[in-house]
Amino acid sequence: MIKFAYTILYVEDVVKTMDFYQRAFGFSEKMLAPDNSYGEVESGKTILSFAHKSLAKSNLKDGFIESDLSKQPFGIEIGFTTDDVEKTLAGAVASGAILLEEPKTKPWGQVVAYVRDLDGFLIEICSEMN
């Protein structure tokens, strides 16, 4: 059996990024490597992980494109569902997220908003699909 277990974001400061996700979304720390190069937060059924860019570079011999707040976000997003999009969005922005799109109701009834995290990764904050 195969299951989607985790997503790893390559970041500049693992501890700072983990703190952001804990404050912004109420996630709890699952683990942090002694050298702070890798960490995980509990985010429901899927683990959200963070690796320092130097660790990622050591794993990928040809490198990778780094997330950069001064550029457009990658064509991928992390999606978090919530019962209260506006409250969750306000908490994320108060914790340092950059607001991209205010909450909008989609034709299928889902409420969706977008922010970028401290490292520039795109986050969708949305209601459950009905």
The first five atom37 places (N, CA, C, CB, O) and aatype in JSON, in Angstrom:
{
  "aatype": [12, 9, 11, 13, 0, 18, 16, 9, 10, 18, 19, 6, 3, 19, 19, 11, 16, 12, 3, 13, 18, 5, 1, 0, 13, 7, 13, 15, 6, 11, 12, 10, 0, 14, 3, 2, 15, 18, 7, 6, 19, 6, 15, 7, 11, 16, 9, 10, 15, 13, 0, 8, 11, 15, 10, 0, 11, 15, 2, 10, 11, 3, 7, 13, 9, 6, 15, 3, 10, 15, 11, 5, 14, 13, 7, 9, 6, 9, 7, 13, 16, 16, 3, 3, 19, 6, 11, 16, 10, 0, 7, 0, 19, 0, 15, 7, 0, 9, 10, 10, 6, 6, 14, 11, 16, 11, 14, 17, 7, 5, 19, 19, 0, 18, 19, 1, 3, 10, 3, 7, 13, 10, 9, 6, 9, 4, 15, 6, 12, 2],
  "atom_mask": [
    [1, 1, 1, 1, 1],
    [1, 1, 1, 1, 1],
    [1, 1, 1, 1, 1],
    [1, 1, 1, 1, 1],
    [1, 1, 1, 1, 1],
    [1, 1, 1, 1, 1],
    [1, 1, 1, 1, 1],
    [1, 1, 1, 1, 1],
    [1, 1, 1, 1, 1],
    [1, 1, 1, 1, 1],
    [1, 1, 1, 1, 1],
    [1, 1, 1, 1, 1],
    [1, 1, 1, 1, 1],
    [1, 1, 1, 1, 1],
    [1, 1, 1, 1, 1],
    [1, 1, 1, 1, 1],
    [1, 1, 1, 1, 1],
    [1, 1, 1, 1, 1],
    [1, 1, 1, 1, 1],
    [1, 1, 1, 1, 1],
    [1, 1, 1, 1, 1],
    [1, 1, 1, 1, 1],
    [1, 1, 1, 1, 1],
    [1, 1, 1, 1, 1],
    [1, 1, 1, 1, 1],
    [1, 1, 1, 0, 1],
    [1, 1, 1, 1, 1],
    [1, 1, 1, 1, 1],
    [1, 1, 1, 1, 1],
    [1, 1, 1, 1, 1],
    [1, 1, 1, 1, 1],
    [1, 1, 1, 1, 1],
    [1, 1, 1, 1, 1],
    [1, 1, 1, 1, 1],
    [1, 1, 1, 1, 1],
    [1, 1, 1, 1, 1],
    [1, 1, 1, 1, 1],
    [1, 1, 1, 1, 1],
    [1, 1, 1, 0, 1],
    [1, 1, 1, 1, 1],
    [1, 1, 1, 1, 1],
    [1, 1, 1, 1, 1],
    [1, 1, 1, 1, 1],
    [1, 1, 1, 0, 1],
    [1, 1, 1, 1, 1],
    [1, 1, 1, 1, 1],
    [1, 1, 1, 1, 1],
    [1, 1, 1, 1, 1],
    [1, 1, 1, 1, 1],
    [1, 1, 1, 1, 1],
    [1, 1, 1, 1, 1],
    [1, 1, 1, 1, 1],
    [1, 1, 1, 1, 1],
    [1, 1, 1, 1, 1],
    [1, 1, 1, 1, 1],
    [1, 1, 1, 1, 1],
    [1, 1, 1, 1, 1],
    [1, 1, 1, 1, 1],
    [1, 1, 1, 1, 1],
    [1, 1, 1, 1, 1],
    [1, 1, 1, 1, 1],
    [1, 1, 1, 1, 1],
    [1, 1, 1, 0, 1],
    [1, 1, 1, 1, 1],
    [1, 1, 1, 1, 1],
    [1, 1, 1, 1, 1],
    [1, 1, 1, 1, 1],
    [1, 1, 1, 1, 1],
    [1, 1, 1, 1, 1],
    [1, 1, 1, 1, 1],
    [1, 1, 1, 1, 1],
    [1, 1, 1, 1, 1],
    [1, 1, 1, 1, 1],
    [1, 1, 1, 1, 1],
    [1, 1, 1, 0, 1],
    [1, 1, 1, 1, 1],
    [1, 1, 1, 1, 1],
    [1, 1, 1, 1, 1],
    [1, 1, 1, 0, 1],
    [1, 1, 1, 1, 1],
    [1, 1, 1, 1, 1],
    [1, 1, 1, 1, 1],
    [1, 1, 1, 1, 1],
    [1, 1, 1, 1, 1],
    [1, 1, 1, 1, 1],
    [1, 1, 1, 1, 1],
    [1, 1, 1, 1, 1],
    [1, 1, 1, 1, 1],
    [1, 1, 1, 1, 1],
    [1, 1, 1, 1, 1],
    [1, 1, 1, 0, 1],
    [1, 1, 1, 1, 1],
    [1, 1, 1, 1, 1],
    [1, 1, 1, 1, 1],
    [1, 1, 1, 1, 1],
    [1, 1, 1, 0, 1],
    [1, 1, 1, 1, 1],
    [1, 1, 1, 1, 1],
    [1, 1, 1, 1, 1],
    [1, 1, 1, 1, 1],
    [1, 1, 1, 1, 1],
    [1, 1, 1, 1, 1],
    [1, 1, 1, 1, 1],
    [1, 1, 1, 1, 1],
    [1, 1, 1, 1, 1],
    [1, 1, 1, 1, 1],
    [1, 1, 1, 1, 1],
    [1, 1, 1, 1, 1],
    [1, 1, 1, 0, 1],
    [1, 1, 1, 1, 1],
    [1, 1, 1, 1, 1],
    [1, 1, 1, 1, 1],
    [1, 1, 1, 1, 1],
    [1, 1, 1, 1, 1],
    [1, 1, 1, 1, 1],
    [1, 1, 1, 1, 1],
    [1, 1, 1, 1, 1],
    [1, 1, 1, 1, 1],
    [1, 1, 1, 1, 1],
    [1, 1, 1, 0, 1],
    [1, 1, 1, 1, 1],
    [1, 1, 1, 1, 1],
    [1, 1, 1, 1, 1],
    [1, 1, 1, 1, 1],
    [1, 1, 1, 1, 1],
    [1, 1, 1, 1, 1],
    [1, 1, 1, 1, 1],
    [1, 1, 1, 1, 1],
    [1, 1, 1, 1, 1],
    [1, 1, 1, 1, 1]
  ],
  "atom_positions": [
    [[0.84, -1.18, 0.0], [0.0, 0.0, 0.0], [0.89, 1.24, 0.0], [-0.96, 0.0, 1.23], [1.91, 1.29, 0.7]],
    [[0.51, 2.23, -0.77], [1.23, 3.5, -0.82], [0.31, 4.58, -0.28], [1.69, 3.83, -2.28], [-0.88, 4.6, -0.58]],
    [[0.87, 5.48, 0.54], [0.09, 6.61, 1.03], [0.95, 7.86, 0.99], [-0.43, 6.34, 2.48], [2.18, 7.78, 1.07]],
    [[0.3, 8.99, 0.85], [0.99, 10.28, 0.87], [1.32, 10.59, 2.32], [0.12, 11.42, 0.22], [0.42, 10.85, 3.12]],
    [[2.6, 10.56, 2.67], [3.02, 10.66, 4.07], [3.43, 12.07, 4.49], [4.15, 9.73, 4.31], [3.07, 12.51, 5.59]],
    [[4.18, 12.78, 3.64], [4.65, 14.1, 4.04], [5.05, 14.93, 2.83], [5.81, 13.97, 5.0], [5.26, 14.41, 1.74]],
    [[5.14, 16.23, 3.07], [5.69, 17.19, 2.12], [6.84, 17.87, 2.83], [4.6, 18.24, 1.64], [6.74, 18.22, 4.01]],
    [[7.95, 18.06, 2.11], [9.1, 18.76, 2.68], [9.3, 20.08, 1.94], [10.39, 17.87, 2.6], [9.37, 20.11, 0.71]],
    [[9.37, 21.16, 2.7], [9.68, 22.47, 2.14], [11.13, 22.79, 2.47], [8.72, 23.57, 2.7], [11.56, 22.62, 3.61]],
    [[11.89, 23.25, 1.47], [13.29, 23.62, 1.67], [13.33, 25.08, 2.09], [14.13, 23.38, 0.37], [12.94, 25.97, 1.34]],
    [[13.81, 25.34, 3.3], [13.73, 26.67, 3.9], [15.08, 27.14, 4.4], [12.73, 26.66, 5.05], [16.02, 26.37, 4.52]],
    [[15.16, 28.43, 4.69], [16.39, 29.04, 5.2], [16.59, 28.77, 6.69], [16.37, 30.54, 4.94], [17.72, 28.55, 7.13]],
    [[15.51, 28.78, 7.47], [15.61, 28.63, 8.92], [14.49, 27.7, 9.39], [15.51, 30.02, 9.63], [13.35, 28.12, 9.54]],
    [[14.83, 26.44, 9.62], [13.85, 25.42, 9.99], [13.09, 25.8, 11.25], [14.53, 24.06, 10.18], [11.86, 25.68, 11.29]],
    [[13.79, 26.23, 12.28], [13.15, 26.57, 13.56], [12.17, 27.72, 13.39], [14.21, 26.93, 14.63], [11.04, 27.66, 13.88]],
    [[12.59, 28.77, 12.69], [11.73, 29.94, 12.47], [10.49, 29.55, 11.66], [12.52, 31.05, 11.74], [9.38, 30.0, 11.97]],
    [[10.68, 28.73, 10.64], [9.56, 28.31, 9.81], [8.59, 27.42, 10.6], [10.06, 27.57, 8.56], [7.38, 27.58, 10.49]],
    [[9.13, 26.5, 11.38], [8.26, 25.65, 12.21], [7.47, 26.5, 13.2], [9.09, 24.59, 12.96], [6.28, 26.25, 13.41]],
    [[8.12, 27.48, 13.8], [7.44, 28.38, 14.73], [6.29, 29.11, 14.03], [8.42, 29.39, 15.33], [5.2, 29.24, 14.58]],
    [[6.54, 29.58, 12.81], [5.49, 30.25, 12.04], [4.28, 29.33, 11.86], [6.02, 30.7, 10.68], [3.15, 29.73, 12.13]],
    [[4.5, 28.1, 11.4], [3.39, 27.19, 11.13], [2.65, 26.8, 12.42], [3.9, 25.92, 10.42], [1.45, 26.56, 12.4]],
    [[3.36, 26.75, 13.52], [2.71, 26.46, 14.8], [1.85, 27.64, 15.25], [3.76, 26.12, 15.88], [0.72, 27.44, 15.69]],
    [[2.37, 28.86, 15.14], [1.61, 30.05, 15.54], [0.46, 30.33, 14.57], [2.54, 31.27, 15.62], [-0.65, 30.63, 14.99]],
    [[0.75, 30.24, 13.27], [-0.24, 30.61, 12.26], [-1.39, 29.63, 12.16], [0.43, 30.73, 10.92], [-2.53, 30.04, 11.93]],
    [[-1.13, 28.34, 12.33], [-2.15, 27.33, 12.08], [-2.42, 26.4, 13.25], [-1.77, 26.52, 10.9], [-3.27, 25.52, 13.15]],
    [[-1.7, 26.58, 14.35], [-1.94, 25.76, 15.52], [-1.37, 24.35, 15.44], [0.0, 0.0, 0.0], [-1.76, 23.49, 16.22]],
    [[-0.47, 24.1, 14.49], [0.14, 22.78, 14.38], [1.1, 22.57, 15.56], [0.89, 22.63, 13.03], [1.53, 23.54, 16.19]],
    [[1.41, 21.32, 15.85], [2.34, 21.03, 16.94], [3.6, 20.38, 16.38], [1.67, 20.12, 18.0], [3.56, 19.67, 15.37]],
    [[4.71, 20.63, 17.06], [5.98, 20.05, 16.64], [5.95, 18.54, 16.82], [7.15, 20.67, 17.43], [5.58, 18.03, 17.88]],
    [[6.35, 17.83, 15.77], [6.47, 16.38, 15.86], [7.91, 16.0, 16.19], [6.03, 15.7, 14.54], [8.16, 15.16, 17.06]],
    [[8.85, 16.64, 15.5], [10.27, 16.38, 15.77], [11.12, 17.48, 15.17], [10.7, 15.0, 15.21], [10.73, 18.16, 14.21]],
    [[12.31, 17.64, 15.76], [13.3, 18.59, 15.26], [14.67, 17.94, 15.42], [13.22, 19.97, 16.02], [15.02, 17.5, 16.51]],
    [[15.43, 17.88, 14.33], [16.77, 17.29, 14.38], [17.65, 18.1, 15.33], [17.41, 17.23, 12.95], [17.49, 19.32, 15.42]],
    [[18.58, 17.44, 16.02], [19.45, 18.15, 16.98], [20.2, 19.34, 16.36], [20.46, 17.18, 17.56], [20.48, 20.32, 17.05]],
    [[20.54, 19.26, 15.08], [21.26, 20.35, 14.43], [20.33, 21.36, 13.74], [22.24, 19.78, 13.42], [20.8, 22.26, 13.04]],
    [[19.02, 21.21, 13.94], [18.0, 22.11, 13.38], [17.96, 22.11, 11.85], [18.25, 23.52, 13.86], [17.45, 23.06, 11.25]],
    [[18.48, 21.07, 11.21], [18.49, 21.01, 9.74], [17.2, 20.41, 9.18], [19.69, 20.2, 9.26], [16.94, 20.51, 7.98]],
    [[16.4, 19.79, 10.04], [15.17, 19.13, 9.59], [14.17, 19.1, 10.74], [15.46, 17.69, 9.07], [14.54, 18.89, 11.89]],
    [[12.92, 19.33, 10.41], [11.87, 19.25, 11.42], [10.53, 18.94, 10.81], [0.0, 0.0, 0.0], [10.34, 19.07, 9.6]],
    [[9.6, 18.52, 11.66], [8.25, 18.16, 11.21], [7.21, 18.73, 12.17], [8.1, 16.62, 11.11], [7.45, 18.84, 13.37]],
    [[6.05, 19.09, 11.6], [4.9, 19.48, 12.42], [3.74, 18.56, 12.08], [4.53, 20.97, 12.2], [3.59, 18.12, 10.94]],
    [[2.92, 18.3, 13.08], [1.69, 17.52, 12.9], [0.66, 18.46, 12.27], [1.16, 16.93, 14.27], [0.38, 19.53, 12.79]],
    [[0.11, 18.04, 11.15], [-0.86, 18.88, 10.44], [-2.06, 18.06, 9.98], [-0.2, 19.58, 9.24], [-2.6, 18.3, 8.9]],
    [[-2.47, 17.11, 10.77], [-3.55, 16.21, 10.38], [-2.95, 14.87, 9.97], [0.0, 0.0, 0.0], [-2.01, 14.39, 10.6]],
    [[-3.5, 14.27, 8.93], [-3.02, 12.95, 8.49], [-1.68, 13.0, 7.78], [-4.04, 12.32, 7.58], [-0.96, 12.0, 7.73]],
    [[-1.33, 14.15, 7.24], [-0.08, 14.3, 6.49], [0.88, 15.17, 7.29], [-0.33, 14.92, 5.09], [0.49, 16.2, 7.84]],
    [[2.13, 14.76, 7.35], [3.16, 15.51, 8.06], [3.69, 16.62, 7.15], [4.32, 14.57, 8.52], [3.94, 16.39, 5.96]],
    [[3.86, 17.8, 7.7], [4.49, 18.9, 6.99], [5.9, 19.01, 7.54], [3.69, 20.25, 7.16], [6.11, 19.2, 8.74]],
    [[6.88, 18.89, 6.63], [8.29, 18.84, 7.03], [9.06, 20.01, 6.44], [8.93, 17.52, 6.6], [8.66, 20.61, 5.44]],
    [[10.19, 20.31, 7.08], [11.04, 21.41, 6.65], [12.49, 20.95, 6.7], [10.83, 22.67, 7.53], [12.94, 20.37, 7.69]],
    [[13.21, 21.21, 5.63], [14.63, 20.88, 5.58], [15.4, 22.15, 5.24], [14.92, 19.76, 4.53], [14.98, 22.93, 4.39]],
    [[16.52, 22.35, 5.9], [17.36, 23.5, 5.58], [17.85, 23.35, 4.14], [18.56, 23.61, 6.58], [18.1, 22.24, 3.67]],
    [[17.97, 24.46, 3.46], [18.4, 24.43, 2.05], [19.72, 23.71, 1.86], [18.51, 25.85, 1.52], [19.92, 23.05, 0.84]],
    [[20.63, 23.81, 2.82], [21.91, 23.11, 2.68], [21.73, 21.6, 2.72], [22.87, 23.55, 3.79], [22.44, 20.88, 2.01]],
    [[20.8, 21.11, 3.53], [20.51, 19.67, 3.56], [19.92, 19.24, 2.22], [19.54, 19.33, 4.72], [20.3, 18.2, 1.68]],
    [[19.0, 20.03, 1.7], [18.39, 19.71, 0.41], [19.45, 19.68, -0.69], [17.3, 20.72, 0.06], [19.43, 18.8, -1.55]],
    [[20.36, 20.64, -0.66], [21.42, 20.69, -1.68], [22.33, 19.46, -1.59], [22.26, 21.96, -1.51], [22.84, 19.0, -2.61]],
    [[22.52, 18.93, -0.38], [23.36, 17.74, -0.24], [22.64, 16.49, -0.77], [23.75, 17.54, 1.23], [23.29, 15.51, -1.12]],
    [[21.32, 16.53, -0.83], [20.54, 15.39, -1.34], [20.33, 15.45, -2.84], [19.21, 15.34, -0.65], [20.11, 14.41, -3.47]],
    [[20.39, 16.63, -3.43], [20.09, 16.82, -4.85], [21.33, 17.37, -5.56], [18.86, 17.78, -5.05], [21.59, 18.57, -5.5]],
    [[22.07, 16.5, -6.21], [23.36, 16.91, -6.78], [23.25, 18.03, -7.8], [24.01, 15.72, -7.42], [24.19, 18.8, -7.96]],
    [[22.11, 18.14, -8.5], [21.94, 19.21, -9.49], [21.2, 20.41, -8.93], [21.21, 18.68, -10.69], [20.87, 21.34, -9.68]],
    [[20.94, 20.42, -7.61], [20.29, 21.55, -6.98], [18.79, 21.62, -7.22], [0.0, 0.0, 0.0], [18.17, 20.65, -7.67]],
    [[18.21, 22.78, -6.93], [16.77, 22.98, -7.06], [16.5, 24.47, -7.17], [16.0, 22.36, -5.86], [17.39, 25.28, -6.9]],
    [[15.31, 24.84, -7.56], [14.91, 26.25, -7.61], [14.42, 26.63, -6.22], [13.81, 26.5, -8.71], [13.48, 26.02, -5.71]],
    [[15.03, 27.63, -5.62], [14.66, 28.05, -4.28], [13.44, 28.96, -4.32], [15.83, 28.76, -3.6], [13.3, 29.78, -5.23]],
    [[12.57, 28.8, -3.34], [11.43, 29.69, -3.19], [11.96, 31.07, -2.82], [10.44, 29.16, -2.12], [12.89, 31.19, -2.02]],
    [[11.35, 32.11, -3.38], [11.85, 33.47, -3.2], [10.66, 34.42, -3.14], [12.84, 33.87, -4.34], [9.89, 34.51, -4.1]],
    [[10.5, 35.14, -2.04], [9.38, 36.07, -1.89], [9.39, 37.19, -2.92], [9.4, 36.66, -0.52], [8.34, 37.79, -3.19]],
    [[10.54, 37.49, -3.51], [10.61, 38.58, -4.49], [10.15, 38.12, -5.88], [12.04, 39.12, -4.57], [10.05, 38.93, -6.8]],
    [[9.87, 36.82, -6.02], [9.41, 36.27, -7.3], [8.02, 35.68, -7.12], [10.39, 35.21, -7.84], [7.55, 35.5, -6.0]],
    [[7.37, 35.38, -8.24], [6.06, 34.73, -8.16], [6.2, 33.37, -7.5], [5.44, 34.59, -9.57], [7.25, 32.73, -7.58]],
    [[5.13, 32.91, -6.83], [5.2, 31.59, -6.19], [5.25, 30.48, -7.23], [4.01, 31.39, -5.26], [4.86, 30.65, -8.38]],
    [[5.75, 29.33, -6.78], [5.76, 28.14, -7.63], [4.34, 27.78, -8.02], [6.45, 26.97, -6.92], [3.38, 28.22, -7.38]],
    [[4.19, 26.98, -9.05], [2.88, 26.52, -9.51], [2.39, 25.33, -8.7], [0.0, 0.0, 0.0], [1.93, 24.34, -9.26]],
    [[2.49, 25.43, -7.38], [2.02, 24.38, -6.47], [1.64, 25.07, -5.17], [3.12, 23.27, -6.24], [2.21, 26.11, -4.82]],
    [[0.7, 24.51, -4.46], [0.29, 25.1, -3.19], [0.1, 24.04, -2.13], [-0.99, 25.91, -3.37], [-0.12, 22.86, -2.43]],
    [[0.18, 24.47, -0.89], [-0.17, 23.64, 0.26], [-1.58, 24.08, 0.63], [0.87, 23.8, 1.48], [-1.84, 25.28, 0.77]],
    [[-2.49, 23.15, 0.8], [-3.87, 23.5, 1.12], [-4.25, 23.08, 2.52], [0.0, 0.0, 0.0], [-4.06, 21.92, 2.91]],
    [[-4.8, 24.03, 3.29], [-5.3, 23.75, 4.63], [-6.79, 24.04, 4.67], [-4.53, 24.58, 5.7], [-7.22, 25.14, 4.32]],
    [[-7.58, 23.06, 5.1], [-9.01, 23.28, 5.26], [-9.31, 23.7, 6.69], [-9.81, 22.01, 4.89], [-8.59, 23.34, 7.63]],
    [[-10.36, 24.48, 6.85], [-10.74, 25.01, 8.15], [-12.24, 25.28, 8.17], [-9.95, 26.29, 8.48], [-12.87, 25.47, 7.13]],
    [[-12.8, 25.31, 9.37], [-14.21, 25.67, 9.54], [-14.41, 27.18, 9.46], [-14.75, 25.14, 10.87], [-15.53, 27.64, 9.24]],
    [[-13.34, 27.96, 9.64], [-13.44, 29.42, 9.65], [-12.27, 30.01, 8.86], [-13.46, 29.96, 11.1], [-11.21, 30.29, 9.42]],
    [[-12.49, 30.2, 7.57], [-11.43, 30.69, 6.68], [-10.95, 32.07, 7.12], [-11.93, 30.75, 5.23], [-9.74, 32.31, 7.19]],
    [[-11.86, 32.97, 7.42], [-11.47, 34.34, 7.78], [-10.64, 34.37, 9.06], [-12.71, 35.22, 7.94], [-9.64, 35.1, 9.12]],
    [[-11.02, 33.61, 10.07], [-10.27, 33.58, 11.33], [-8.9, 32.95, 11.11], [-11.05, 32.79, 12.4], [-7.9, 33.47, 11.61]],
    [[-8.84, 31.85, 10.36], [-7.55, 31.2, 10.08], [-6.65, 32.12, 9.27], [-7.76, 29.87, 9.33], [-5.46, 32.22, 9.54]],
    [[-7.22, 32.79, 8.29], [-6.47, 33.73, 7.47], [-5.91, 34.86, 8.34], [-7.36, 34.31, 6.34], [-4.74, 35.22, 8.21]],
    [[-6.73, 35.42, 9.21], [-6.28, 36.51, 10.08], [-5.13, 36.04, 10.98], [-7.45, 37.02, 10.95], [-4.18, 36.79, 11.19]],
    [[-5.2, 34.83, 11.5], [-4.13, 34.29, 12.34], [-2.84, 34.1, 11.57], [0.0, 0.0, 0.0], [-1.75, 34.36, 12.08]],
    [[-2.97, 33.64, 10.33], [-1.79, 33.44, 9.48], [-1.11, 34.77, 9.18], [-2.17, 32.73, 8.17], [0.11, 34.89, 9.29]],
    [[-1.9, 35.77, 8.81], [-1.35, 37.09, 8.49], [-0.74, 37.72, 9.74], [-2.46, 38.02, 7.9], [0.33, 38.34, 9.65]],
    [[-1.39, 37.58, 10.89], [-0.84, 38.12, 12.14], [0.48, 37.45, 12.5], [-1.85, 37.94, 13.29], [1.31, 38.04, 13.2]],
    [[0.68, 36.22, 12.04], [1.91, 35.48, 12.32], [3.01, 35.73, 11.29], [1.61, 34.0, 12.39], [4.11, 35.19, 11.41]],
    [[2.71, 36.54, 10.27], [3.73, 36.89, 9.29], [3.47, 36.47, 7.86], [0.0, 0.0, 0.0], [4.28, 36.77, 6.98]],
    [[2.37, 35.76, 7.6], [2.05, 35.38, 6.22], [1.72, 36.63, 5.41], [0.85, 34.38, 6.19], [1.25, 37.64, 5.95]],
    [[1.97, 36.56, 4.13], [1.68, 37.67, 3.23], [0.39, 37.35, 2.49], [2.86, 37.91, 2.22], [0.29, 36.34, 1.79]],
    [[-0.59, 38.22, 2.64], [-1.9, 38.03, 2.01], [-1.78, 38.23, 0.5], [-2.94, 39.01, 2.6], [-1.27, 39.25, 0.03]],
    [[-2.27, 37.25, -0.25], [-2.32, 37.37, -1.71], [-3.74, 37.58, -2.2], [-1.72, 36.13, -2.37], [-3.99, 38.43, -3.05]],
    [[-4.67, 36.81, -1.65], [-6.06, 36.88, -2.09], [-6.99, 36.75, -0.9], [-6.36, 35.78, -3.13], [-6.9, 35.8, -0.13]],
    [[-7.87, 37.71, -0.75], [-8.9, 37.68, 0.29], [-9.83, 36.48, 0.04], [-9.72, 39.01, 0.33], [-9.87, 35.97, -1.08]],
    [[-10.58, 36.04, 1.05], [-11.5, 34.92, 0.85], [-12.53, 35.21, -0.23], [-12.21, 34.59, 2.15], [-13.13, 36.29, -0.29]],
    [[-12.73, 34.23, -1.09], [-13.72, 34.32, -2.16], [-14.5, 33.01, -2.17], [-13.06, 34.6, -3.56], [-13.93, 31.94, -1.94]],
    [[-15.79, 33.1, -2.44], [-16.62, 31.9, -2.55], [-16.62, 31.45, -4.0], [-18.07, 32.16, -2.05], [-17.0, 32.21, -4.9]],
    [[-16.19, 30.22, -4.22], [-16.13, 29.64, -5.56], [-17.54, 29.21, -5.99], [-15.16, 28.43, -5.6], [-18.41, 29.06, -5.14]],
    [[-17.77, 29.01, -7.29], [-19.1, 28.61, -7.77], [-19.62, 27.32, -7.13], [-19.05, 28.44, -9.27], [-20.83, 27.11, -7.06]],
    [[-18.73, 26.46, -6.66], [-19.14, 25.2, -6.04], [-19.36, 25.35, -4.53], [-18.1, 24.12, -6.31], [-19.64, 24.36, -3.85]],
    [[-19.23, 26.6, -4.01], [-19.54, 26.87, -2.62], [-18.37, 26.91, -1.66], [0.0, 0.0, 0.0], [-18.54, 27.3, -0.5]],
    [[-17.2, 26.53, -2.1], [-16.02, 26.53, -1.24], [-15.47, 27.95, -1.09], [-14.93, 25.59, -1.81], [-15.42, 28.7, -2.06]],
    [[-15.07, 28.32, 0.14], [-14.45, 29.61, 0.4], [-12.93, 29.4, 0.37], [-14.92, 30.21, 1.78], [-12.41, 28.5, 1.02]],
    [[-12.23, 30.25, -0.4], [-10.79, 30.07, -0.63], [-10.06, 31.4, -0.49], [-10.53, 29.45, -2.02], [-10.52, 32.43, -1.0]],
    [[-8.91, 31.38, 0.21], [-8.03, 32.53, 0.33], [-6.6, 32.05, 0.12], [-8.19, 33.25, 1.73], [-6.32, 30.85, 0.25]],
    [[-5.69, 32.97, -0.2], [-4.29, 32.6, -0.45], [-3.33, 33.52, 0.28], [-4.0, 32.63, -1.95], [-3.52, 34.74, 0.34]],
    [[-2.28, 32.91, 0.84], [-1.17, 33.64, 1.46], [0.14, 32.99, 1.02], [-1.3, 33.66, 3.02], [0.15, 31.9, 0.45]],
    [[1.23, 33.69, 1.31], [2.56, 33.09, 1.17], [3.19, 33.05, 2.55], [3.46, 33.9, 0.16], [2.99, 33.96, 3.36]],
    [[3.95, 32.0, 2.82], [4.61, 31.87, 4.12], [5.9, 32.68, 4.15], [4.9, 30.39, 4.45], [6.2, 33.4, 3.19]],
    [[6.65, 32.57, 5.22], [7.88, 33.35, 5.4], [8.93, 33.07, 4.33], [8.46, 33.07, 6.76], [9.77, 33.92, 4.05]],
    [[8.87, 31.88, 3.74], [9.84, 31.48, 2.72], [9.29, 31.65, 1.3], [10.27, 30.05, 2.93], [9.98, 31.35, 0.33]],
    [[8.06, 32.11, 1.18], [7.47, 32.36, -0.13], [6.61, 31.24, -0.68], [0.0, 0.0, 0.0], [6.13, 31.34, -1.81]],
    [[6.4, 30.18, 0.1], [5.56, 29.09, -0.38], [4.1, 29.49, -0.35], [5.78, 27.82, 0.47], [3.65, 30.18, 0.57]],
    [[3.35, 29.06, -1.35], [1.94, 29.41, -1.51], [1.07, 28.49, -0.66], [1.53, 29.31, -2.99], [1.21, 27.27, -0.69]],
    [[0.17, 29.11, 0.11], [-0.74, 28.37, 0.98], [-2.17, 28.75, 0.64], [-0.43, 28.64, 2.48], [-2.52, 29.93, 0.59]],
    [[-3.0, 27.74, 0.41], [-4.44, 27.96, 0.25], [-5.1, 27.66, 1.6], [-5.05, 27.06, -0.9], [-4.87, 26.6, 2.19]],
    [[-5.9, 28.59, 2.06], [-6.71, 28.4, 3.27], [-8.15, 28.34, 2.79], [-6.49, 29.57, 4.34], [-8.65, 29.3, 2.2]],
    [[-8.83, 27.23, 3.04], [-10.14, 27.04, 2.43], [-11.08, 26.25, 3.32], [-10.0, 26.34, 1.11], [-10.67, 25.57, 4.26]],
    [[-12.35, 26.36, 2.98], [-13.36, 25.53, 3.63], [-13.34, 24.15, 2.98], [-14.77, 26.19, 3.54], [-12.79, 23.97, 1.89]],
    [[-13.95, 23.18, 3.66], [-14.07, 21.84, 3.1], [-14.92, 21.9, 1.83], [-14.69, 20.87, 4.13], [-15.77, 22.77, 1.67]],
    [[-14.68, 20.96, 0.93], [-15.52, 20.84, -0.27], [-16.85, 20.21, 0.15], [-14.81, 19.98, -1.39], [-16.87, 19.23, 0.9]],
    [[-17.93, 20.77, -0.32], [-19.26, 20.22, 0.0], [-19.7, 19.2, -1.01], [-20.3, 21.32, 0.09], [-20.79, 18.64, -0.89]]
  ]
}
